[in-house]
Amino acid sequence: MTPGGTCLSSFVVVSDGPKILVGKMTQPEVWVERFFVGSDRAPVYAKSEKYLLPARHLAWYESPLEAAESVIKDQLLLKVPRNKIRFIEVQSHVRGDLESKAEPPHWDICFVYGVGLSKDQAKKLRPIAWFEDLGFKPRSGLTADDFTRGHGDVLEEAKLIKRPKQKPGSK
């Protein structure tokens, strides 16, 4: 067990061809109350003005697929049948500093799902109060640095966005 705890989360990568659905967090209090984001972290994520994926932590006794369905229904306000939600992979990330008492290491276990929307469904997507700039962005133009909460790392590991090429001599 890591000193900073363990989180189980479901991520939903909604695609429309070569584009994926991303948004920026607004109304942090909604994210705390409805989508299980920590009350100390939500304002930080909102102020970052960086993208995030539709995602949330699992509730007690909830399966990862049930959480993904909830993300689609409650966070994105979409109706997608269960058989259209495809499992992509499970990821494990440990973040934090072993020496830090303030930010001890934290273990994230991420269940990544994919949903392809039809053109009709993509057109029906409407602005949602707790998202700003919610829309489909070309995957080819996104990097992990465009995201908050480690969501870009989830996309990179799933090979859904490319890692930026490093300049010679850089680490």
N, C-alpha and C positions, 0 to 999 in steps of 0.2 A: 504494500500500500504506500502510495506517495504521501508525504506530509501535507501537500496542498489539496489532497482529495482526488476523486475520480469522477469524470462526467461521461455520461452516455448521451450521444446526440444523433439525431437523424437529419441528414442534409438532403435536399431535393434539388437536383439540377434539372431545371425546366428548359427544354431546348425548342427552338424554332429553326430547324436547319442548322447552319453553322453558328447561330447566335444562342446565347444563354441568358436567362432572366436573372437580373441582379437589381438591387435597390440599395438605398442608403437609409439608415435608421433615423426615424424621427419619433417623437413622443416616447422617450425612454421608459416612462412609467407604464405604458402599455406592454412593452417588451418584458418588463419585470413581472407584471401581473399575469399576463396571458401566455408568454412564451418562455418563462423560466430563466431569463437573463438576470444575473446578479445585480442588485440595486446599486452596488458600488461601481459596477462596470458599464452598465447601460448608458449613463450620461457620457462616459469617455468614448464609447463606440459612436454615439450620435454626433459628438463634437468632432470626431475624426474626419467626417464627411467622406469616408471611404465606403466602398461597396460591401455588401454581404449577400450571402445566398439565403434563400428560404430555408430555415433550419430552426431546430429547437432541441432542448434537452428532453429526455424521456421522463414521463411521469411514473410514479410507482406502479408496478405491475403492468406497464404498457410495453408492448413489443416495439421493436424498431420500425416495423412496417406500419403499425397503428400510429406511431408518432409521425411518420412520413405522410400518411393519409390526413392526419390532423393539420400538418403544415400546409398541405394543399388546400384543404377545406377552410380552415380557420385563419391562416395567415395570408393566403393568396386569394381566398374567396372564390375558388374554382371547384368544379365538379369533375373529377377524373375517376373512372372505374378502377378498382383495385388491380384488375388484370392488365392495366396500362402502365402500372408503376413497376419499373424493373430494377432489380437489385444490381448495383454496380460493384461495390466492394466494401470491406471493413478496413478502417485505418486505425492506427494507434500512434498517438503523439505524446511525448513527455516534454513539457515545457517548464522553464523556471530554473532557478539557481539553487544548487544544493546548499550553499552557504547562506542563503537569504532567509531571514525569519519573516520578513514582510511579504515576500513573494516566493514561498517555497515551491518546489516542483509539483506539478499538477499533471495528471494523466487524463488524456482525452481518448475515448473510443468512439469513432465516428462511423456510422452506418450511412453509406452514400447510395442514394436511389436516383434514377433518371425517369423523366417523363417527357415525351415528345408531344407537343400540342399540335392539333390540326390548325390550319389557317383560320378557320372560324373561331376556334377557342382562343388563339393568339389575339385575334381582333377584339374579342370580348373582354380581354383583360382591361380593367379600369383602374384609375388611381385609387390607392388605398391609404388611409389616413396615417398609418404607422410606417409607411415607406415614402421616401422622397426619391425622385429620379428612377422609379421602378420601370424597367423596360429591358428589351432584348439588346444585348451588346455583342458585337462580333468577338468570339473567343480569341481569334488571332490578335486582337488589339489589347487583350487583358494580360496583366502580370499579377503575381502574388502581392506585389506592393500596392495594387489598386484596392485591396481588400483589408478589412479589419477583422478581428476575432480569429485570425488564422484561417479564414475561409479560402484565401488564395492558395495556401499550402494544401488544403484538401483538394482543390481543383488540380494543382500541379501533380500531386501524388497519384491522382486518378487519371493522369495524362489527358485531362480535358482542356488545360491551357499549357503552353510551353514555358519552360524555364527560360528566362532571358539569357542570352549568350554572355558569358563573362569575357571581360577584356583581358588580353594577355597580361599576366603578372598579378591579376587580382584574385582574391580568394572568395 
